[in-house]
Amino acid sequence: MTARLYSELKTLIYDENHRERQCRAFLKYTPNLLFKAGGTAITCDVEYRGHSGDSDYIVSGQGHESGIDCIRVYIWELKAPQCFVFKRDPSSHNRLSPSKDLIQAENQLLNYYDELRGSSDFRDTFKITHPSNVCIGGIIIGCDRTKVEGEKAALYDKAFRCRELLYKCQNIRLMLWNTVLEHLKPVDHQVTGKMFEG
């Protein structure tokens, strides 16, 4: 089954049409990738409707905080593998700017997080006992072929590092769809080395 899932997701990632919704269906097979700090009883839900819009993906599970079991929720924002992550910065040939899609994903993620951690309805739905257990998961966008729009792909690692400086304080993860694909790869085909994430 894993080989089939891997093959199907790979086809969607490299399709020429935007395939966010179709790719999203594969996230339920990688809950440990999306739930930080080794949770158990992890469940995945799509599109929780809030006042500021529909969050793309919610992952909930049993976690631990100060030695006490608690339910924790991670909010994820998704963009299609066909979306670019960075683009050329028009004011400098030596740096990249976040793409329009990445900026939109950041804005959506932060607004959904801000709203949902303060929502008693959301916390009741997921049996969250404290707002601090509503967490930002991150953004899944692009793939190895859409890291940079334009001809400056060599600057991707630097642009990624710079974005991570901004994300670290909130524990936001930025990953390509290739990271999800790697987690679906059959064991006999997995490669060790750098993942498509910081």
C-alpha positions as CSV (number, residue, x, y, z in Angstrom):
1,M,0.0,0.0,0.0
2,T,2.8,2.4,0.8
3,A,4.3,2.0,-2.6
4,R,1.0,2.8,-4.2
5,L,0.5,5.9,-2.1
6,Y,4.0,7.1,-2.8
7,S,3.5,6.7,-6.5
8,E,0.1,8.4,-6.5
9,L,1.4,11.4,-4.5
10,K,4.5,11.7,-6.7
11,T,2.3,11.9,-9.8
12,L,0.2,14.7,-8.2
13,I,3.2,16.6,-7.0
14,Y,4.7,16.8,-10.5
15,D,1.3,17.3,-12.3
16,E,1.1,20.6,-14.2
17,N,-2.2,21.5,-12.6
18,H,-2.7,22.7,-9.0
19,R,-3.3,19.6,-6.9
20,E,-3.6,20.9,-3.3
21,R,-6.8,19.2,-2.4
22,Q,-5.8,15.9,-3.9
23,C,-2.4,16.0,-2.1
24,R,-4.0,16.9,1.2
25,A,-5.7,13.5,1.2
26,F,-2.3,11.9,1.7
27,L,-1.5,13.8,4.9
28,K,-3.5,11.4,7.0
29,Y,-0.9,8.7,6.2
30,T,1.9,10.9,7.8
31,P,0.4,12.1,11.1
32,N,3.8,11.8,13.0
33,L,5.3,14.2,10.5
34,L,2.7,16.8,11.3
35,F,2.3,16.3,15.1
36,K,5.4,17.5,17.0
37,A,6.9,16.0,20.1
38,G,5.8,12.4,19.5
39,G,2.1,12.4,20.1
40,T,-0.1,9.4,20.3
41,A,-3.7,8.7,19.2
42,I,-3.2,11.3,16.4
43,T,-6.2,12.2,14.2
44,C,-6.3,14.5,11.2
45,D,-9.2,16.8,10.2
46,V,-9.6,18.9,7.2
47,E,-10.9,22.5,7.0
48,Y,-12.1,23.8,10.3
49,R,-14.4,26.7,9.6
50,G,-13.7,29.9,11.6
51,H,-14.7,33.6,11.3
52,S,-11.5,34.4,9.4
53,G,-11.8,31.5,6.9
54,D,-11.3,27.7,6.7
55,S,-8.0,26.4,8.1
56,D,-6.6,23.8,5.7
57,Y,-5.6,21.0,8.1
58,I,-5.8,20.2,11.8
59,V,-3.8,17.5,13.5
60,S,-4.8,16.6,17.1
61,G,-3.4,14.0,19.5
62,Q,-2.3,13.1,22.9
63,G,0.8,15.0,24.0
64,H,2.7,15.6,27.3
65,E,3.2,18.9,29.1
66,S,5.2,19.0,32.3
67,G,4.7,15.2,32.8
68,I,0.9,15.5,32.3
69,D,-1.0,14.1,29.4
70,C,-2.9,16.7,27.4
71,I,-4.6,16.9,24.0
72,R,-2.7,19.2,21.6
73,V,-3.8,20.5,18.2
74,Y,-1.5,21.7,15.3
75,I,-2.9,24.0,12.6
76,W,-1.4,23.6,9.1
77,E,-1.8,25.8,6.0
78,L,-1.4,24.1,2.6
79,K,-0.5,25.4,-0.9
80,A,-0.3,23.3,-4.0
81,P,3.0,21.6,-4.9
82,Q,2.8,23.7,-8.1
83,C,3.1,26.9,-6.1
84,F,6.5,28.6,-6.0
85,V,8.0,29.1,-2.5
86,F,10.3,32.0,-3.4
87,K,10.8,34.4,-6.3
88,R,13.6,36.7,-7.4
89,D,13.9,39.9,-5.4
90,P,13.6,42.8,-7.9
91,S,15.9,45.0,-5.8
92,S,18.8,42.6,-5.5
93,H,20.3,39.8,-7.6
94,N,21.7,38.1,-4.5
95,R,18.5,37.4,-2.6
96,L,15.0,36.0,-3.0
97,S,11.6,37.1,-1.7
98,P,8.8,34.9,-0.5
99,S,6.3,34.2,-3.3
100,K,2.8,35.6,-3.2
101,D,1.5,32.1,-2.3
102,L,3.9,31.8,0.7
103,I,2.9,35.3,2.0
104,Q,-0.7,34.3,1.7
105,A,-0.1,31.0,3.5
106,E,1.7,32.9,6.3
107,N,-1.1,35.4,6.7
108,Q,-3.8,32.7,6.7
109,L,-2.0,30.5,9.2
110,L,-1.3,33.3,11.6
111,N,-4.9,34.5,11.4
112,Y,-6.4,31.0,11.9
113,Y,-4.1,30.3,14.8
114,D,-4.9,33.6,16.5
115,E,-8.7,33.0,16.1
116,L,-8.8,29.3,17.0
117,R,-6.7,29.4,20.1
118,G,-9.1,32.0,21.5
119,S,-12.2,30.1,20.4
120,S,-14.0,28.1,23.1
121,D,-16.0,26.3,20.4
122,F,-12.8,25.1,18.7
123,R,-11.3,24.0,22.0
124,D,-14.5,22.2,23.0
125,T,-14.6,20.4,19.6
126,F,-11.0,19.1,20.1
127,K,-11.3,18.7,23.9
128,I,-8.5,21.2,24.4
129,T,-8.1,22.3,28.1
130,H,-5.9,25.4,27.6
131,P,-5.3,27.8,24.7
132,S,-1.5,27.0,24.9
133,N,-2.3,23.5,23.5
134,V,-3.5,25.1,20.3
135,C,-0.2,25.3,18.3
136,I,1.0,26.4,14.9
137,G,2.1,23.4,12.8
138,G,3.4,25.1,9.7
139,I,3.1,25.5,5.9
140,I,3.4,22.9,3.2
141,I,4.0,24.5,-0.2
142,G,5.8,23.7,-3.5
143,C,8.1,21.0,-4.4
144,D,11.7,20.5,-5.4
145,R,10.8,21.8,-8.9
146,T,9.0,25.0,-7.6
147,K,11.4,26.2,-4.9
148,V,12.2,29.3,-6.8
149,E,10.3,31.2,-9.6
150,G,13.0,32.4,-12.0
151,E,16.6,31.4,-12.5
152,K,18.0,31.9,-9.0
153,A,17.5,28.4,-7.5
154,A,21.0,28.5,-6.1
155,L,19.8,31.1,-3.5
156,Y,17.1,28.8,-2.2
157,D,19.0,27.5,0.8
158,K,19.9,31.0,2.0
159,A,16.3,32.2,1.5
160,F,15.0,29.2,3.4
161,R,17.5,29.8,6.3
162,C,16.4,33.5,6.5
163,R,12.7,32.5,6.6
164,E,13.5,30.0,9.4
165,L,14.9,32.9,11.5
166,L,11.5,34.4,11.4
167,Y,9.6,31.2,12.0
168,K,11.7,29.7,14.8
169,C,10.2,31.9,17.5
170,Q,6.7,30.5,16.8
171,N,7.9,27.0,15.9
172,I,6.4,27.3,12.4
173,R,7.7,24.6,10.0
174,L,8.1,25.3,6.3
175,M,8.2,22.2,4.2
176,L,7.9,21.1,0.6
177,W,5.5,18.4,-0.5
178,N,8.6,16.3,-1.1
179,T,8.9,15.9,2.7
180,V,5.5,14.3,2.8
181,L,6.4,12.1,-0.2
182,E,9.6,11.0,1.5
183,H,7.6,9.8,4.5
184,L,5.5,7.7,2.2
185,K,8.5,6.1,0.4
186,P,8.7,2.4,0.9
187,V,11.4,1.5,3.4
188,D,13.6,-0.3,0.9
189,H,13.7,2.9,-1.2
190,Q,14.3,5.5,1.5
191,V,17.4,7.6,1.4
192,T,19.0,9.1,4.3
193,G,20.2,12.7,4.2
194,K,18.7,16.2,4.1
195,M,15.0,16.3,4.1
196,F,13.2,19.1,2.2
197,E,12.7,21.0,5.4
198,G,14.9,23.2,7.7
